[in-house]
């Protein structure tokens, strides 16, 4: 599948501090898509094919049509416009809906533009809001924009005592936020976990040690029931953590000291036995954990030394690339 853009009247600029998207914004209704239509696949496709700098410009197109996702406690219409975590609902990179437009540009299928701080995280969409993280002026920022207009609703920042090292094309704002529909949870390796309300109020913070990884942290938190789960594989002192999403209180912590640096996000596998298992890639093996207490359930050996890809599932099968 090819992706084409129209002739550019503006340009896409990336600088060390800001992501600038200079596209003329016009919704192309002639294509047969409206604000309530679905283009969930477009976001996954483009994020897979292009660098992070394209992310929010693409999101403007996605946002105009709505991604299909589900967040507990919301009606069908509202849930249909949510993309609440890394790789979408359940982390599966799959969303139901009509075919997505694959042609976009300054005059086609683009709804709004926004300028946000530099970062490598993916945006999420929840309850009419778009949330993304970034780094600017020694601040780790979480920015919330209105889904329909692209205007900033709120922006919050935490100041790290020390900024973690990153790869030359990396960022200290690489982990993607996650939301349960009522709260937004973000993780920065240089700070820890932070929970915000949808109106931007700080609910709690959990300071965590800066990971011992020369390329910086990349794993994203996920929400499972009443827990926020985070995997911190690093070169020294790896661990898997679950905290209460309402308070930040630690529920369980599993030592993963035998695992070295890793960048994959955990995945919740709904097995054909009707049980949910937490699947975490790691150095040389893939491991399944009990979500209630973090107990190891099974392991599969033969993986690579560094875990970068996140698992997914379908048709009763679990898939993990290495």
Beta strands, then each sheet from edge to edge (+ up, - down):
strand 1: 11-14
strand 2: 18-22
strand 3: 116-117
strand 4: 124-126
strand 5: 129-136
strand 6: 139-146
strand 7: 152-158
strand 8: 178-179
strand 9: 183-188
strand 10: 192-197
strand 11: 202-207
strand 12: 222-224
strand 13: 227-232
strand 14: 239-244
strand 15: 250-255
strand 16: 267-270
strand 17: 276-282
strand 18: 285-290
strand 19: 296-301
strand 20: 312-314
strand 21: 317-319
sheet 1: 1+ 2- 3+
sheet 2: 4+ 5- 6+ 7-
sheet 3: 8+ 9- 10+ 11-
sheet 4: 12+ 13- 14+ 15-
sheet 5: 16+ 17- 18+ 19-
sheet 6: 20+ 21-
end
